[in-house]
Amino acid sequence: MIRLLGAVAALSMLTGALSAPVLAADDLLQKVKSRSVLRACVVDYPPVLQKDPKSPVWDGMYVKLAELLVKGMGVKIEYVD
């Protein structure tokens, strides 16, 4: 009986620990949608992510993926370097 109670207690703690990140992700998604802007931290990492030295424009595979993501979300993206 004690083992069963211990297992139930461990399972309930694990369930709570696993659900917290999901709730935090939901909060973050709501913040992004309310601001209508997704802020993305970027660093120069050629060839997948690089900044044009003559302008503040970022380019690369990660930029293209991010643009597809925000298009689907209906928000804009702000690159923070």
Buried (B, 14 or more C-beta within 10 A) or exposed (E): EEEEEEEEEEEEEEEEEEEEEEEEEEEEEEEBEEEEBBEBEBEEEEEEBBBEEEEEEBBBEBBEEBEEEBEEBEBEBEBEE
